[in-house]
Amino acid sequence: MNKAELIKEITKLKIAKNAVVLAHYYQEEAIQEVADFVGDSLDLSRRASETDADIIVFAGVHFMAETAKILNPIRKVLLPDMNAGCSLADGCPPEAFKAFKAKYPDHLVVTYINCSAEIKSMSDYVCTSSNALSIIQSIPKKQPIIFAPDKNLGRYLIKNSGREMVLWDGSCIVHEAFNVEKLFNLKKKHPKAEIIAHPECKEELLKFADFVGSTSKMIKYVSESAAEAFLVATEAGILHQMQKEMPTKSLIPVPIEEDNSCACSECAYMKMNSLEKLYNCLLMESPEIKIEEDLRQSALKPIERMLSFA
């Protein structure tokens, strides 16, 4: 089937099966267009917890679909490609983190949502980039904190909260790869453009940004800024929604280190999903996310604390 036929069939299946499609901003454009809701991790978590659809198709990566199942266990949760993982989640294995946590028995654990259910179950709070600073600032200053798995987000939070934290040594392969020299070259070509960046980027890049924030906050900033051009340092999938909402503004993706030909910064995991996989997933109601109830209950508590800050 071609793209138009796939979209038509997916729409039919959503109605027939009382299914909802949740898509992250980093998904390919066609998936964003067929989705019922497009958002960041925090907004999609809310949507997953509130929906009364029989089936949730999560067009994102594994930890996102897993979080949806934790929040809404009576729904069938599907992921178009079960191999759609995350370098942050993969870089924080449960056994290694358990040993790391044991070194700091008096520390409270705050984990970024980009981690497995097992890591969430060892946490006191889960956060997203949208509410991480609020959560950190709510914790009594005398309480020591472990923050995992993103060291770049952790450093950003330390700088902006004034709190010292023990950081797990993990990073996002996309945001870690942004190149400051290429950013400078772009800025020379577009001197009036504002630099906006995700806090998963390295500190050396963030210090040159006019605005640092989550995907949803970046979109909001662009919509409210008087500037007409922006250099965007995050996964390039966000440009679709930005351009839809602000069609007259110029959006220029910041190149990554390995990119010598085009200005693209794409997450290979996010792009594993496709319209065809989304169609097959709905048709066959597979692959399905399943979580043992004990683990789900343990992981649910810190996620609920996160949502209370939303």
C-alpha positions in Angstrom: 0.0 0.0 0.0 1.1 3.6 -0.6 1.1 6.3 2.0 -2.4 7.5 1.4 -3.8 3.9 1.5 -2.0 3.2 4.7 -3.3 6.3 6.4 -6.9 5.4 5.3 -6.6 1.8 6.6 -5.0 3.0 9.9 -7.9 5.4 10.4 -10.4 2.6 9.8 -8.7 0.3 12.2 -8.5 3.0 14.9 -12.3 3.3 14.7 -13.1 -0.4 14.5 -10.8 -1.3 17.4 -11.4 1.8 19.6 -7.7 2.5 19.4 -5.7 5.7 20.1 -2.3 6.5 18.5 0.1 8.5 20.6 3.1 9.8 18.8 6.2 11.5 20.1 7.5 14.7 18.4 10.5 12.7 17.1 8.4 10.3 14.9 8.4 10.6 11.2 6.0 13.2 9.7 3.5 10.7 8.4 3.1 9.1 11.8 2.6 12.4 13.4 -0.1 13.2 10.9 -2.1 10.0 11.6 -1.7 10.2 15.4 -4.5 11.2 17.7 -2.1 13.0 19.9 1.5 14.3 19.4 3.5 15.4 22.3 6.5 15.0 24.6 7.0 12.3 27.2 5.1 14.2 29.9 2.1 15.0 27.8 1.9 11.5 26.3 2.1 10.0 29.8 -0.9 12.1 30.8 -2.8 11.0 27.7 -2.0 7.3 28.3 -3.2 7.5 31.9 -6.5 9.2 30.9 -7.5 7.4 27.8 -10.5 5.0 27.7 -9.5 3.5 24.4 -9.3 -0.3 24.3 -5.9 -0.1 22.6 -3.0 2.3 22.9 -0.6 2.3 20.0 2.5 4.1 21.2 4.5 5.5 18.2 7.7 6.2 20.1 10.3 4.0 21.8 10.1 1.1 24.2 10.3 3.0 27.6 7.4 5.2 26.5 5.1 2.3 25.6 6.2 0.6 28.8 5.3 3.8 30.8 1.8 3.8 29.2 1.2 0.2 30.3 2.4 1.0 33.8 -0.1 3.9 34.0 -3.0 2.2 32.3 -2.7 -1.6 32.8 -6.2 -2.5 31.6 -5.5 -1.2 28.1 -3.7 -3.2 25.5 -0.5 -1.3 24.7 1.2 -1.8 21.4 4.6 -0.7 20.0 5.0 -0.7 16.2 8.6 -2.0 16.5 9.7 -3.7 19.7 13.4 -2.9 18.8 12.8 0.8 19.1 14.9 1.4 22.2 16.8 4.3 23.7 20.5 4.8 24.3 19.8 6.3 27.7 17.7 3.3 28.8 20.1 0.8 27.3 23.0 2.5 29.0 21.5 2.0 32.5 21.2 -1.7 33.2 19.2 -2.6 36.3 21.9 -4.7 38.0 24.6 -2.1 37.4 22.3 0.7 38.7 21.3 -1.4 41.7 25.0 -1.6 42.7 25.5 2.1 42.0 22.6 3.0 44.2 23.9 0.8 47.0 27.0 3.1 47.3 24.7 6.0 48.3 22.2 4.5 50.8 21.1 7.9 52.1 20.4 9.4 48.7 17.0 9.8 47.2 16.8 8.7 43.5 15.3 10.8 40.8 15.3 9.2 37.3 14.7 10.7 33.9 11.7 8.9 32.3 14.1 7.6 29.6 14.8 4.4 31.5 13.4 0.9 31.9 10.6 -0.1 34.3 13.2 -1.8 36.5 15.1 1.4 36.9 11.8 3.3 37.6 11.0 0.7 40.3 14.3 1.7 42.1 13.4 5.4 42.0 11.7 7.8 44.4 10.7 10.1 41.6 10.6 9.9 37.8 10.8 13.1 35.8 10.7 14.4 32.3 12.7 17.4 30.9 9.5 19.4 31.3 9.3 19.0 35.1 12.7 17.8 36.2 13.7 21.2 37.7 10.4 21.6 39.6 10.9 18.1 41.1 14.5 18.7 42.1 13.6 22.1 43.7 10.8 20.5 45.7 13.2 18.1 47.5 14.6 19.4 50.8 18.0 20.9 50.3 19.6 18.7 53.0 18.5 15.5 51.1 21.2 14.1 48.9 20.1 13.0 45.4 21.2 10.5 42.8 20.1 11.6 39.3 20.1 9.1 36.4 20.6 8.2 33.6 21.3 11.4 31.7 24.4 13.2 32.9 23.9 16.2 30.6 20.4 16.8 31.9 21.8 16.2 35.4 24.5 18.9 34.9 21.9 21.3 33.6 19.7 20.7 36.7 22.7 21.1 39.0 23.5 24.5 37.4 19.9 25.7 37.5 18.9 24.4 40.9 22.1 25.0 42.8 21.9 21.4 44.1 24.8 19.0 44.1 23.8 15.5 42.8 25.5 12.2 42.1 25.1 11.5 38.4 24.9 8.3 36.5 27.2 8.4 33.5 24.7 8.1 30.6 23.8 10.3 27.6 21.5 10.4 24.5 23.5 9.4 21.4 21.7 12.2 19.4 22.0 15.1 21.8 25.5 14.1 22.8 26.6 14.4 19.1 25.8 18.0 18.5 28.8 19.9 17.2 29.6 23.4 18.7 31.9 24.3 15.8 29.1 23.6 13.3 26.7 25.6 15.5 29.0 28.6 15.3 29.3 28.2 11.5 25.5 28.2 11.3 25.2 31.2 13.5 27.6 33.1 11.2 25.2 32.3 8.3 22.1 33.2 10.4 23.3 35.9 12.8 19.8 37.0 13.8 18.7 33.4 14.5 18.1 32.4 18.1 19.6 29.1 19.4 17.2 26.8 21.2 18.4 23.5 22.7 17.2 20.5 24.6 18.9 20.0 28.1 20.1 16.6 27.0 22.8 18.4 25.0 26.3 18.9 26.3 27.0 21.8 28.6 29.5 23.3 26.1 26.6 23.8 23.7 23.9 24.8 26.2 25.9 27.8 27.3 25.4 29.4 23.9 21.7 28.8 23.8 19.1 31.6 24.0 16.6 29.1 25.3 17.0 25.6 26.9 13.9 23.4 27.4 11.9 20.3 26.7 10.5 19.6 23.2 7.1 21.1 24.1 8.7 24.1 25.8 10.9 24.7 22.7 7.8 24.8 20.5 6.1 27.2 22.9 9.2 29.4 23.0 9.4 29.6 19.2 5.7 30.5 19.0 6.1 33.4 21.5 9.5 34.7 20.4 9.7 37.8 18.2 12.6 36.2 16.4 12.0 35.0 12.8 14.7 32.3 12.7 15.9 29.6 15.0 18.8 27.1 15.2 17.3 24.0 16.7 19.4 21.6 18.7 17.3 18.5 19.2 16.0 15.6 17.2 14.9 16.9 13.8 11.4 15.3 14.1 10.3 18.3 16.2 10.6 20.6 13.2 7.4 19.2 11.7 5.1 20.3 14.5 7.1 23.6 14.9 6.7 24.4 11.2 3.0 23.5 11.3 2.3 25.9 14.1 4.7 28.6 13.0 4.8 28.4 9.1 6.4 31.8 8.6 9.4 31.1 10.8 12.7 29.7 9.6 13.8 26.6 11.5 17.3 25.3 11.0 18.4 22.0 12.5 21.9 22.1 14.2 24.2 19.4 12.6 25.6 16.6 14.7 29.3 15.5 14.8 29.1 12.6 12.4 27.0 14.5 9.9 29.2 15.8 7.0 26.6 16.2 4.3 23.2 17.4 5.6 21.9 19.2 8.7 20.0 16.3 10.2 20.0 15.0 13.7 17.7 11.9 13.8 17.3 9.2 16.4 17.6 5.9 14.7 15.5 4.2 17.4 12.6 6.7 16.9 12.8 6.2 13.2 12.4 2.4 13.4 8.6 2.9 13.5 6.9 3.4 10.1 3.4 3.8 8.7 3.5 0.2 7.5 4.6 -1.1 10.9 1.9 1.0 12.6 -0.7 -0.5 10.3 0.5 -4.1 10.9 0.7 -3.4 14.6 -3.0 -2.3 14.7 -4.1 -5.0 12.4 -2.4 -7.9 14.3 -2.6 -6.2 17.7 1.1 -7.0 18.1 3.8 -6.5 19.4 2.2 -6.0 22.8 3.9 -4.5 25.9 3.5 -6.7 29.0 4.8 -6.1 32.5 4.6 -8.2 35.6 2.2 -6.7 38.1 4.7 -6.5 41.0 7.2 -4.6 38.8 4.4 -2.4 37.4 3.2 -1.4 40.9 6.8 -0.6 42.0 7.4 1.6 38.9 4.0 3.3 39.2 4.7 5.1 42.5 7.5 7.4 41.2 5.6 8.0 37.9 2.6 9.1 39.8 4.8 11.5 41.8 6.0 12.9 38.5 2.5 13.5 37.2 1.6 15.4 40.4 4.1 18.0 39.2 2.5 18.3 35.8 
